[in-house]
Amino acid sequence: MTLQGQKLAQKIADLALEKKAIDIKVLDLRDISDVTDFFVICHGESDVQNRAISNHIEFDLKKKDRVRSWHTEGYKVAQWILIDYVDVVVHIFSPDNRSYYGLEDLWGDAPTTTVIDKSELE
């Protein structure tokens, strides 16, 4: 079974959460963009954490779901790592770059879901 679209975006968000990604958002771009269906946007507290988030997403999807990314950028510097799964594009930022580029504002018309750690609610 191949994960696509919304299921893939949710799985990626959950994987990012497992590595303690901060402020995880899933933007639904299906009605406003021909480039991709979803963005998953988050940030880490350091370059090391950003790489760990990226590694966890790519490794888990490849191993468990046989889903490979089409393209990855920014891994070496890790201030903005982009992982392209075609239907879903993942953006893992440093806090400063996330604020500077403001993708959530740029795509402000997109329906947005904030992913939270349910264990913190208890």
N, CA, C and O atoms as a printed pandas DataFrame, in Angstrom:
     atom_number atom_name residue_name chain_id  residue_number  x_coord  y_coord  z_coord
0              1         N          MET        A               1    0.841   -1.191    0.000
1              2        CA          MET        A               1    0.000    0.000    0.000
2              3         C          MET        A               1    0.877    1.241    0.000
3              4         O          MET        A               1    1.855    1.306    0.745
4              5         N          THR        A               2    0.551    2.199   -0.801
5              6        CA          THR        A               2    1.304    3.430   -0.885
6              7         C          THR        A               2    0.564    4.527   -0.131
7              8         O          THR        A               2   -0.631    4.746   -0.328
8              9         N          LEU        A               3    1.304    5.208    0.734
9             10        CA          LEU        A               3    0.728    6.350    1.431
10            11         C          LEU        A               3    0.744    7.554    0.506
11            12         O          LEU        A               3    1.758    7.834   -0.134
12            13         N          GLN        A               4   -0.365    8.264    0.431
13            14        CA          GLN        A               4   -0.429    9.460   -0.391
14            15         C          GLN        A               4   -1.219   10.530    0.324
15            16         O          GLN        A               4   -1.999   10.258    1.237
16            17         N          GLY        A               5   -1.000   11.744   -0.111
17            18        CA          GLY        A               5   -1.811   12.866    0.318
18            19         C          GLY        A               5   -1.947   13.036    1.806
19            20         O          GLY        A               5   -0.961   13.081    2.541
20            21         N          GLN        A               6   -3.184   13.129    2.238
21            22        CA          GLN        A               6   -3.486   13.462    3.622
22            23         C          GLN        A               6   -2.931   12.429    4.606
23            24         O          GLN        A               6   -2.425   12.804    5.664
24            25         N          LYS        A               7   -3.014   11.142    4.280
25            26        CA          LYS        A               7   -2.474   10.106    5.171
26            27         C          LYS        A               7   -0.965   10.234    5.306
27            28         O          LYS        A               7   -0.419   10.075    6.398
28            29         N          LEU        A               8   -0.294   10.519    4.204
29            30        CA          LEU        A               8    1.150   10.693    4.247
30            31         C          LEU        A               8    1.514   11.931    5.062
31            32         O          LEU        A               8    2.442   11.885    5.870
32            33         N          ALA        A               9    0.802   13.025    4.862
33            34        CA          ALA        A               9    1.064   14.253    5.616
34            35         C          ALA        A               9    0.896   14.014    7.112
35            36         O          ALA        A               9    1.717   14.467    7.909
36            37         N          GLN        A              10   -0.157   13.311    7.493
37            38        CA          GLN        A              10   -0.388   13.038    8.920
38            39         C          GLN        A              10    0.704   12.141    9.492
39            40         O          GLN        A              10    1.173   12.363   10.608
40            41         N          LYS        A              11    1.105   11.137    8.735
41            42        CA          LYS        A              11    2.166   10.243    9.199
42            43         C          LYS        A              11    3.469   11.019    9.385
43            44         O          LYS        A              11    4.170   10.825   10.378
44            45         N          ILE        A              12    3.793   11.886    8.447
45            46        CA          ILE        A              12    5.006   12.699    8.552
46            47         C          ILE        A              12    4.933   13.601    9.783
47            48         O          ILE        A              12    5.910   13.734   10.519
48            49         N          ALA        A              13    3.791   14.210   10.001
49            50        CA          ALA        A              13    3.626   15.070   11.180
50            51         C          ALA        A              13    3.818   14.268   12.464
51            52         O          ALA        A              13    4.470   14.736   13.398
52            53         N          ASP        A              14    3.259   13.076   12.514
53            54        CA          ASP        A              14    3.414   12.216   13.693
54            55         C          ASP        A              14    4.873   11.815   13.900
55            56         O          ASP        A              14    5.347   11.771   15.035
56            57         N          LEU        A              15    5.585   11.524   12.817
57            58        CA          LEU        A              15    7.001   11.171   12.915
58            59         C          LEU        A              15    7.824   12.356   13.404
59            60         O          LEU        A              15    8.738   12.185   14.210
60            61         N          ALA        A              16    7.510   13.549   12.926
61            62        CA          ALA        A              16    8.203   14.750   13.397
62            63         C          ALA        A              16    7.961   14.953   14.891
63            64         O          ALA        A              16    8.866   15.336   15.632
64            65         N          LEU        A              17    6.738   14.694   15.315
65            66        CA          LEU        A              17    6.387   14.817   16.728
66            67         C          LEU        A              17    7.194   13.851   17.588
67            68         O          LEU        A              17    7.577   14.185   18.709
68            69         N          GLU        A              18    7.451   12.663   17.070
69            70        CA          GLU        A              18    8.259   11.679   17.808
70            71         C          GLU        A              18    9.667   12.183   18.094
71            72         O          GLU        A              18   10.295   11.749   19.060
72            73         N          LYS        A              19   10.163   13.084   17.274
73            74        CA          LYS        A              19   11.495   13.679   17.480
74            75         C          LYS        A              19   11.397   15.073   18.089
75            76         O          LYS        A              19   12.332   15.869   18.014
76            77         N          LYS        A              20   10.240   15.350   18.693
77            78        CA          LYS        A              20   10.017   16.604   19.426
78            79         C          LYS        A              20   10.092   17.854   18.559
79            80         O          LYS        A              20   10.541   18.904   19.019
80            81         N          ALA        A              21    9.653   17.746   17.302
81            82        CA          ALA        A              21    9.555   18.927   16.453
82            83         C          ALA        A              21    8.580   19.908   17.106
83            84         O          ALA        A              21    7.662   19.510   17.823
84            85         N          ILE        A              22    8.796   21.174   16.845
85            86        CA          ILE        A              22    8.023   22.238   17.485
86            87         C          ILE        A              22    7.054   22.859   16.486
87            88         O          ILE        A              22    7.387   23.075   15.321
88            89         N          ASP        A              23    5.838   23.142   16.974
89            90        CA          ASP        A              23    4.819   23.871   16.208
90            91         C          ASP        A              23    4.586   23.249   14.826
91            92         O          ASP        A              23    4.802   23.887   13.796
92            93         N          ILE        A              24    4.151   22.013   14.832
93            94        CA          ILE        A              24    3.930   21.262   13.593
94            95         C          ILE        A              24    2.592   21.671   12.977
95            96         O          ILE        A              24    1.548   21.621   13.627
96            97         N          LYS        A              25    2.650   22.072   11.717
97            98        CA          LYS        A              25    1.448   22.477   10.983
98            99         C          LYS        A              25    1.344   21.671    9.696
99           100         O          LYS        A              25    2.344   21.412    9.026
100          101         N          VAL        A              26    0.127   21.281    9.362
101          102        CA          VAL        A              26   -0.153   20.644    8.081
102          103         C          VAL        A              26   -1.057   21.593    7.303
103          104         O          VAL        A              26   -2.172   21.896    7.729
104          105         N          LEU        A              27   -0.564   22.055    6.163
105          106        CA          LEU        A              27   -1.323   22.964    5.315
106          107         C          LEU        A              27   -1.886   22.184    4.128
107          108         O          LEU        A              27   -1.148   21.499    3.419
108          109         N          ASP        A              28   -3.180   22.292    3.921
109          110        CA          ASP        A              28   -3.867   21.622    2.813
110          111         C          ASP        A              28   -3.897   22.576    1.621
111          112         O          ASP        A              28   -4.645   23.554    1.611
112          113         N          LEU        A              29   -3.082   22.279    0.628
113          114        CA          LEU        A              29   -2.938   23.155   -0.538
114          115         C          LEU        A              29   -3.693   22.656   -1.759
115          116         O          LEU        A              29   -3.545   23.221   -2.843
116          117         N          ARG        A              30   -4.493   21.620   -1.611
117          118        CA          ARG        A              30   -5.123   20.986   -2.771
118          119         C          ARG        A              30   -5.952   21.948   -3.609
119          120         O          ARG        A              30   -5.976   21.831   -4.834
120          121         N          ASP        A              31   -6.634   22.899   -2.969
121          122        CA          ASP        A              31   -7.499   23.810   -3.730
122          123         C          ASP        A              31   -6.804   25.095   -4.160
123          124         O          ASP        A              31   -7.403   25.917   -4.853
124          125         N          ILE        A              32   -5.529   25.282   -3.752
125          126        CA          ILE        A              32   -4.876   26.551   -4.063
126          127         C          ILE        A              32   -3.510   26.414   -4.743
127          128         O          ILE        A              32   -2.875   27.422   -5.053
128          129         N          SER        A              33   -3.055   25.187   -4.976
129          130        CA          SER        A              33   -1.749   25.003   -5.605
130          131         C          SER        A              33   -1.731   23.760   -6.483
131          132         O          SER        A              33   -2.349   22.743   -6.168
132          133         N          ASP        A              34   -1.010   23.866   -7.587
133          134        CA          ASP        A              34   -0.794   22.710   -8.446
134          135         C          ASP        A              34    0.552   22.052   -8.161
135          136         O          ASP        A              34    0.872   21.014   -8.742
136          137         N          VAL        A              35    1.333   22.645   -7.278
137          138        CA          VAL        A              35    2.688   22.169   -7.008
138          139         C          VAL        A              35    2.681   20.924   -6.125
139          140         O          VAL        A              35    3.382   19.953   -6.411
140          141         N          THR        A              36    1.902   20.949   -5.068
141          142        CA          THR        A              36    1.809   19.826   -4.137
142          143         C          THR        A              36    0.459   19.886   -3.438
143          144         O          THR        A              36   -0.242   20.895   -3.523
144          145         N          ASP        A              37    0.097   18.824   -2.755
145          146        CA          ASP        A              37   -1.189   18.797   -2.050
146          147         C          ASP        A              37   -1.088   19.280   -0.609
147          148         O          ASP        A              37   -2.015   19.905   -0.095
148          149         N          PHE        A              38    0.047   18.989    0.049
149          150        CA          PHE        A              38    0.199   19.339    1.460
150          151         C          PHE        A              38    1.613   19.817    1.755
151          152         O          PHE        A              38    2.582   19.348    1.158
152          153         N          PHE        A              39    1.714   20.760    2.689
153          154        CA          PHE        A              39    2.969   21.103    3.338
154          155         C          PHE        A              39    2.889   20.606    4.768
155          156         O          PHE        A              39    1.847   20.719    5.415
156          157         N          VAL        A              40    3.976   20.062    5.256
157          158        CA          VAL        A              40    4.142   19.833    6.695
158          159         C          VAL        A              40    5.285   20.749    7.104
159          160         O          VAL        A              40    6.397   20.640    6.587
160          161         N          ILE        A              41    5.002   21.651    8.033
161          162        CA          ILE        A              41    5.972   22.657    8.457
162          163         C          ILE        A              41    6.216   22.506    9.956
163          164         O          ILE        A              41    5.278   22.383   10.743
164          165         N          CYS        A              42    7.503   22.517   10.336
165          166        CA          CYS        A              42    7.853   22.454   11.749
166          167         C          CYS        A              42    9.232   23.056   11.936
167          168         O          CYS        A              42    9.890   23.430   10.965
168          169         N          HIS        A              43    9.670   23.152   13.182
169          170        CA          HIS        A              43   11.047   23.555   13.424
170          171         C          HIS        A              43   11.607   22.801   14.615
171          172         O          HIS        A              43   10.881   22.262   15.450
172          173         N          GLY        A              44   12.931   22.788   14.654
173          174        CA          GLY        A              44   13.642   22.179   15.765
174          175         C          GLY        A              44   14.436   23.244   16.498
175          176         O          GLY        A              44   14.512   24.393   16.063
176          177         N          GLU        A              45   15.020   22.849   17.604
177          178        CA          GLU        A              45   15.771   23.806   18.413
178          179         C          GLU        A              45   17.230   23.925   17.980
179          180         O          GLU        A              45   17.934   24.826   18.438
180          181         N          SER        A              46   17.697   23.027   17.102
181          182        CA          SER        A              46   19.090   23.048   16.671
182          183         C          SER        A              46   19.223   22.353   15.324
183          184         O          SER        A              46   18.311   21.660   14.872
184          185         N          ASP        A              47   20.375   22.550   14.691
185          186        CA          ASP        A              47   20.652   21.856   13.431
186          187         C          ASP        A              47   20.642   20.347   13.641
187          188         O          ASP        A              47   20.162   19.594   12.795
188          189         N          VAL        A              48   21.177   19.917   14.778
189          190        CA          VAL        A              48   21.224   18.483   15.095
190          191         C          VAL        A              48   19.809   17.923   15.195
191          192         O          VAL        A              48   19.531   16.850   14.658
192          193         N          GLN        A              49   18.918   18.631   15.871
193          194        CA          GLN        A              49   17.538   18.161   15.984
194          195         C          GLN        A              49   16.854   18.168   14.619
195          196         O          GLN        A              49   16.100   17.248   14.303
196          197         N          ASN        A              50   17.110   19.198   13.806
197          198        CA          ASN        A              50   16.501   19.239   12.474
198          199         C          ASN        A              50   16.917   18.037   11.638
199          200         O          ASN        A              50   16.095   17.444   10.939
200          201         N          ARG        A              51   18.191   17.683   11.713
201          202        CA          ARG        A              51   18.654   16.495   10.982
202          203         C          ARG        A              51   18.017   15.228   11.542
203          204         O          ARG        A              51   17.656   14.329   10.782
204          205         N          ALA        A              52   17.876   15.149   12.862
205          206        CA          ALA        A              52   17.251   13.975   13.484
206          207         C          ALA        A              52   15.796   13.832   13.035
207          208         O          ALA        A              52   15.337   12.723   12.761
208          209         N          ILE        A              53   15.079   14.938   12.960
209          210        CA          ILE        A              53   13.691   14.913   12.480
210          211         C          ILE        A              53   13.656   14.411   11.037
211          212         O          ILE        A              53   12.869   13.527   10.696
212          213         N          SER        A              54   14.513   14.981   10.200
213          214        CA          SER        A              54   14.590   14.584    8.793
214          215         C          SER        A              54   14.934   13.102    8.643
215          216         O          SER        A              54   14.273   12.376    7.901
216          217         N          ASN        A              55   15.968   12.664    9.349
217          218        CA          ASN        A              55   16.382   11.256    9.280
218          219         C          ASN        A              55   15.257   10.327    9.702
219          220         O          ASN        A              55   15.015    9.305    9.060
220          221         N          HIS        A              56   14.568   10.680   10.780
221          222        CA          HIS        A              56   13.499    9.834   11.304
222          223         C          HIS        A              56   12.360    9.702   10.292
223          224         O          HIS        A              56   11.843    8.607   10.070
224          225         N          ILE        A              57   11.980   10.808    9.690
225          226        CA          ILE        A              57   10.908   10.784    8.692
226          227         C          ILE        A              57   11.311    9.910    7.506
227          228         O          ILE        A              57   10.571    9.008    7.113
228          229         N          GLU        A              58   12.479   10.181    6.943
229          230        CA          GLU        A              58   12.888    9.447    5.742
230          231         C          GLU        A              58   13.112    7.963    6.022
231          232         O          GLU        A              58   12.697    7.112    5.235
232          233         N          PHE        A              59   13.765    7.651    7.135
233          234        CA          PHE        A              59   14.062    6.260    7.463
234          235         C          PHE        A              59   12.773    5.473    7.720
235          236         O          PHE        A              59   12.594    4.383    7.177
236          237         N          ASP        A              60   11.888    6.014    8.534
237          238        CA          ASP        A              60   10.657    5.306    8.882
238          239         C          ASP        A              60    9.779    5.071    7.660
239          240         O          ASP        A              60    9.263    3.971    7.465
240          241         N          LEU        A              61    9.606    6.104    6.836
241          242        CA          LEU        A              61    8.756    5.941    5.647
242          243         C          LEU        A              61    9.344    4.936    4.671
243          244         O          LEU        A              61    8.612    4.160    4.057
244          245         N          LYS        A              62   10.661    4.949    4.526
245          246        CA          LYS        A              62   11.309    4.011    3.608
246          247         C          LYS        A              62   11.205    2.587    4.134
247          248         O          LYS        A              62   10.885    1.663    3.385
248          249         N          LYS        A              63   11.477    2.410    5.429
249          250        CA          LYS        A              63   11.505    1.067    6.011
250          251         C          LYS        A              63   10.107    0.467    6.169
251          252         O          LYS        A              63    9.876   -0.673    5.767
252          253         N          LYS        A              64    9.179    1.221    6.746
253          254        CA          LYS        A              64    7.864    0.670    7.080
254          255         C          LYS        A              64    6.848    0.768    5.949
255          256         O          LYS        A              64    5.991   -0.103    5.802
256          257         N          ASP        A              65    6.944    1.825    5.154
257          258        CA          ASP        A              65    5.916    2.060    4.133
258          259         C          ASP        A              65    6.448    2.000    2.704
259          260         O          ASP        A              65    5.689    2.142    1.744
260          261         N          ARG        A              66    7.751    1.790    2.571
261          262        CA          ARG        A              66    8.400    1.742    1.256
262          263         C          ARG        A              66    8.152    3.016    0.451
263          264         O          ARG        A              66    7.992    2.979   -0.769
264          265         N          VAL        A              67    8.123    4.139    1.159
265          266        CA          VAL        A              67    7.941    5.437    0.530
266          267         C          VAL        A              67    9.278    6.168    0.582
267          268         O          VAL        A              67    9.849    6.376    1.653
268          269         N          ARG        A              68    9.762    6.550   -0.588
269          270        CA          ARG        A              68   11.034    7.271   -0.665
270          271         C          ARG        A              68   10.770    8.706   -1.113
271          272         O          ARG        A              68    9.866    8.976   -1.902
272          273         N          SER        A              69   11.575    9.602   -0.593
273          274        CA          SER        A              69   11.445   10.991   -1.023
274          275         C          SER        A              69   11.957   11.125   -2.454
275          276         O          SER        A              69   12.842   10.386   -2.885
276          277         N          TRP        A              70   11.390   12.070   -3.171
277          278        CA          TRP        A              70   11.813   12.349   -4.522
278          279         C          TRP        A              70   13.068   13.212   -4.507
279          280         O          TRP        A              70   13.943   13.076   -5.362
280          281         N          HIS        A              71   13.142   14.112   -3.509
281          282        CA          HIS        A              71   14.246   15.064   -3.459
282          283         C          HIS        A              71   14.373   15.619   -2.036
283          284         O          HIS        A              71   13.373   15.826   -1.350
284          285         N          THR        A              72   15.604   15.855   -1.609
285          286        CA          THR        A              72   15.871   16.476   -0.311
286          287         C          THR        A              72   16.889   17.590   -0.506
287          288         O          THR        A              72   17.857   17.436   -1.251
288          289         N          GLU        A              73   16.661   18.721    0.174
289          290        CA          GLU        A              73   17.582   19.851    0.111
290          291         C          GLU        A              73   17.850   20.376    1.516
291          292         O          GLU        A              73   17.016   20.238    2.412
292          293         N          GLY        A              74   19.021   20.978    1.698
293          294        CA          GLY        A              74   19.323   21.703    2.924
294          295         C          GLY        A              74   19.783   20.872    4.092
295          296         O          GLY        A              74   19.926   21.399    5.195
296          297         N          TYR        A              75   20.020   19.590    3.890
297          298        CA          TYR        A              75   20.365   18.700    5.006
298          299         C          TYR        A              75   21.696   19.076    5.652
299          300         O          TYR        A              75   21.827   19.040    6.875
300          301         N          LYS        A              76   22.664   19.431    4.845
301          302        CA          LYS        A              76   24.009   19.687    5.376
302          303         C          LYS        A              76   24.018   20.875    6.345
303          304         O          LYS        A              76   24.578   20.782    7.437
304          305         N          VAL        A              77   23.406   21.974    5.951
305          306        CA          VAL        A              77   23.372   23.166    6.800
306          307         C          VAL        A              77   22.266   23.052    7.856
307          308         O          VAL        A              77   22.434   23.519    8.983
308          309         N          ALA        A              78   21.147   22.437    7.497
309          310        CA          ALA        A              78   20.031   22.112    8.393
310          311         C          ALA        A              78   19.321   23.322    8.991
311          312         O          ALA        A              78   18.739   23.232   10.073
312          313         N          GLN        A              79   19.367   24.445    8.295
313          314        CA          GLN        A              79   18.589   25.610    8.718
314          315         C          GLN        A              79   17.190   25.581    8.109
315          316         O          GLN        A              79   16.244   26.135    8.669
316          317         N          TRP        A              80   17.074   24.928    6.960
317          318        CA          TRP        A              80   15.791   24.703    6.296
318          319         C          TRP        A              80   15.959   23.430    5.474
319          320         O          TRP        A              80   16.536   23.451    4.387
320          321         N          ILE        A              81   15.458   22.345    5.996
321          322        CA          ILE        A              81   15.513   21.073    5.283
322          323         C          ILE        A              81   14.177   20.887    4.573
323          324         O          ILE        A              81   13.117   20.974    5.193
324          325         N          LEU        A              82   14.236   20.634    3.293
325          326        CA          LEU        A              82   13.044   20.395    2.498
326          327         C          LEU        A              82   13.096   18.949    2.022
327          328         O          LEU        A              82   14.086   18.517    1.432
328          329         N          ILE        A              83   12.025   18.205    2.281
329          330        CA          ILE        A              83   11.906   16.820    1.811
330          331         C          ILE        A              83   10.671   16.757    0.923
331          332         O          ILE        A              83    9.559   17.034    1.374
332          333         N          ASP        A              84   10.869   16.395   -0.328
333          334        CA          ASP        A              84    9.785   16.396   -1.309
334          335         C          ASP        A              84    9.298   14.972   -1.565
335          336         O          ASP        A              84   10.029   14.136   -2.096
336          337         N          TYR        A              85    8.054   14.713   -1.177
337          338        CA          TYR        A              85    7.401   13.437   -1.450
338          339         C          TYR        A              85    6.351   13.591   -2.558
339          340         O          TYR        A              85    5.458   12.753   -2.681
340          341         N          VAL        A              86    6.449   14.629   -3.344
341          342        CA          VAL        A              86    5.561   14.985   -4.444
342          343         C          VAL        A              86    4.194   15.437   -3.924
343          344         O          VAL        A              86    3.858   16.613   -4.057
344          345         N          ASP        A              87    3.398   14.540   -3.338
345          346        CA          ASP        A              87    2.093   14.935   -2.796
346          347         C          ASP        A              87    2.231   15.743   -1.509
347          348         O          ASP        A              87    1.334   16.505   -1.147
348          349         N          VAL        A              88    3.352   15.573   -0.826
349          350        CA          VAL        A              88    3.613   16.255    0.443
350          351         C          VAL        A              88    5.039   16.794    0.408
351          352         O          VAL        A              88    5.976   16.078    0.054
352          353         N          VAL        A              89    5.190   18.057    0.779
353          354        CA          VAL        A              89    6.512   18.649    0.916
354          355         C          VAL        A              89    6.709   19.024    2.385
355          356         O          VAL        A              89    5.891   19.727    2.979
356          357         N          VAL        A              90    7.806   18.542    2.953
357          358        CA          VAL        A              90    8.121   18.760    4.364
358          359         C          VAL        A              90    9.133   19.890    4.474
359          360         O          VAL        A              90   10.126   19.916    3.747
360          361         N          HIS        A              91    8.877   20.822    5.385
361          362        CA          HIS        A              91    9.784   21.931    5.656
362          363         C          HIS        A              91   10.172   21.867    7.128
363          364         O          HIS        A              91    9.324   22.024    8.007
364          365         N          ILE        A              92   11.458   21.636    7.395
365          366        CA          ILE        A              92   11.969   21.592    8.765
366          367         C          ILE        A              92   12.914   22.783    8.904
367          368         O          ILE        A              92   13.975   22.819    8.282
368          369         N          PHE        A              93   12.527   23.740    9.712
369          370        CA          PHE        A              93   13.240   25.000    9.821
370          371         C          PHE        A              93   14.008   25.140   11.136
371          372         O          PHE        A              93   13.748   24.434   12.110
372          373         N          SER        A              94   14.961   26.075   11.130
373          374        CA          SER        A              94   15.442   26.657   12.376
374          375         C          SER        A              94   14.381   27.689   12.764
375          376         O          SER        A              94   13.644   28.155   11.895
376          377         N          PRO        A              95   14.283   28.058   14.048
377          378        CA          PRO        A              95   13.261   29.044   14.431
378          379         C          PRO        A              95   13.395   30.369   13.660
379          380         O          PRO        A              95   12.388   30.928   13.227
380          381         N          ASP        A              96   14.616   30.873   13.487
381          382        CA          ASP        A              96   14.814   32.153   12.791
382          383         C          ASP        A              96   14.389   32.079   11.332
383          384         O          ASP        A              96   13.732   32.991   10.831
384          385         N          ASN        A              97   14.758   31.006   10.648
385          386        CA          ASN        A              97   14.379   30.874    9.235
386          387         C          ASN        A              97   12.881   30.669    9.072
387          388         O          ASN        A              97   12.288   31.157    8.110
388          389         N          ARG        A              98   12.279   29.965    9.985
389          390        CA          ARG        A              98   10.826   29.783    9.899
390          391         C          ARG        A              98   10.124   31.130   10.007
391          392         O          ARG        A              98    9.202   31.426    9.247
392          393         N          SER        A              99   10.565   31.925   10.943
393          394        CA          SER        A              99    9.987   33.250   11.124
394          395         C          SER        A              99   10.262   34.148    9.910
395          396         O          SER        A              99    9.373   34.867    9.452
396          397         N          TYR        A             100   11.475   34.104    9.403
397          398        CA          TYR        A             100   11.869   34.954    8.286
398          399         C          TYR        A             100   11.081   34.633    7.006
399          400         O          TYR        A             100   10.579   35.540    6.342
400          401         N          TYR        A             101   10.977   33.353    6.668
401          402        CA          TYR        A             101   10.313   32.975    5.414
402          403         C          TYR        A             101    8.796   32.943    5.526
403          404         O          TYR        A             101    8.113   33.125    4.518
404          405         N          GLY        A             102    8.252   32.721    6.698
405          406        CA          GLY        A             102    6.816   32.839    6.930
406          407         C          GLY        A             102    5.919   32.064    5.980
407          408         O          GLY        A             102    4.952   32.616    5.454
408          409         N          LEU        A             103    6.225   30.790    5.754
409          410        CA          LEU        A             103    5.408   30.007    4.820
410          411         C          LEU        A             103    3.943   29.940    5.234
411          412         O          LEU        A             103    3.056   29.938    4.381
412          413         N          GLU        A             104    3.685   29.886    6.538
413          414        CA          GLU        A             104    2.287   29.843    6.987
414          415         C          GLU        A             104    1.543   31.114    6.582
415          416         O          GLU        A             104    0.362   31.058    6.239
416          417         N          ASP        A             105    2.223   32.252    6.619
417          418        CA          ASP        A             105    1.602   33.506    6.190
418          419         C          ASP        A             105    1.467   33.567    4.675
419          420         O          ASP        A             105    0.445   34.009    4.150
420          421         N          LEU        A             106    2.506   33.120    3.980
421          422        CA          LEU        A             106    2.493   33.122    2.520
422          423         C          LEU        A             106    1.345   32.271    1.978
423          424         O          LEU        A             106    0.709   32.637    0.990
424          425         N          TRP        A             107    1.086   31.144    2.622
425          426        CA          TRP        A             107    0.009   30.238    2.233
426          427         C          TRP        A             107   -1.155   30.352    3.225
427          428         O          TRP        A             107   -1.779   29.352    3.578
428          429         N          GLY        A             108   -1.436   31.570    3.666
429          430        CA          GLY        A             108   -2.450   31.820    4.691
430          431         C          GLY        A             108   -3.857   31.405    4.319
431          432         O          GLY        A             108   -4.697   31.230    5.202
432          433         N          ASP        A             109   -4.139   31.241    3.024
433          434        CA          ASP        A             109   -5.476   30.813    2.576
434          435         C          ASP        A             109   -5.689   29.311    2.752
435          436         O          ASP        A             109   -6.815   28.827    2.644
436          437         N          ALA        A             110   -4.618   28.580    3.021
437          438        CA          ALA        A             110   -4.718   27.120    3.116
438          439         C          ALA        A             110   -5.324   26.702    4.454
439          440         O          ALA        A             110   -4.942   27.231    5.498
440          441         N          PRO        A             111   -6.262   25.762    4.432
441          442        CA          PRO        A             111   -6.733   25.184    5.686
442          443         C          PRO        A             111   -5.534   24.565    6.416
443          444         O          PRO        A             111   -4.746   23.830    5.823
444          445         N          THR        A             112   -5.413   24.872    7.699
445          446        CA          THR        A             112   -4.238   24.469    8.466
446          447         C          THR        A             112   -4.635   23.693    9.699
447          448         O          THR        A             112   -5.562   24.063   10.418
448          449         N          THR        A             113   -3.912   22.603    9.932
449          450        CA          THR        A             113   -4.111   21.792   11.128
450          451         C          THR        A             113   -2.832   21.865   11.954
451          452         O          THR        A             113   -1.735   21.676   11.430
452          453         N          THR        A             114   -2.980   22.138   13.243
453          454        CA          THR        A             114   -1.846   22.114   14.163
454          455         C          THR        A             114   -1.800   20.742   14.811
455          456         O          THR        A             114   -2.800   20.264   15.346
456          457         N          VAL        A             115   -0.639   20.114   14.760
457          458        CA          VAL        A             115   -0.469   18.771   15.324
458          459         C          VAL        A             115    0.103   18.915   16.723
459          460         O          VAL        A             115    1.140   19.548   16.921
460          461         N          ILE        A             116   -0.588   18.320   17.694
461          462        CA          ILE        A             116   -0.151   18.440   19.077
462          463         C          ILE        A             116    0.147   17.057   19.660
463          464         O          ILE        A             116   -0.378   16.040   19.208
464          465         N          ASP        A             117    0.988   17.058   20.654
465          466        CA          ASP        A             117    1.322   15.846   21.381
466          467         C          ASP        A             117    0.194   15.570   22.372
467          468         O          ASP        A             117    0.060   16.270   23.375
468          469         N          LYS        A             118   -0.604   14.563   22.093
469          470        CA          LYS        A             118   -1.755   14.274   22.936
470          471         C          LYS        A             118   -1.368   13.874   24.351
471          472         O          LYS        A             118   -2.159   14.044   25.279
472          473         N          SER        A             119   -0.159   13.342   24.530
473          474        CA          SER        A             119    0.275   12.953   25.872
474          475         C          SER        A             119    0.481   14.180   26.759
475          476         O          SER        A             119    0.409   14.067   27.983
476          477         N          GLU        A             120    0.735   15.348   26.170
477          478        CA          GLU        A             120    0.912   16.557   26.966
478          479         C          GLU        A             120   -0.419   17.127   27.446
479          480         O          GLU        A             120   -0.440   17.983   28.330
480          481         N          LEU        A             121   -1.520   16.667   26.879
481          482        CA          LEU        A             121   -2.830   17.140   27.296
482          483         C          LEU        A             121   -3.302   16.494   28.593
483          484         O          LEU        A             121   -4.186   17.010   29.277
484          485         N          GLU        A             122   -2.696   15.358   28.915
485          486        CA          GLU        A             122   -3.154   14.605   30.085
486          487         C          GLU        A             122   -2.530   15.110   31.357
487          488         O          GLU        A             122   -2.811   14.584   32.434
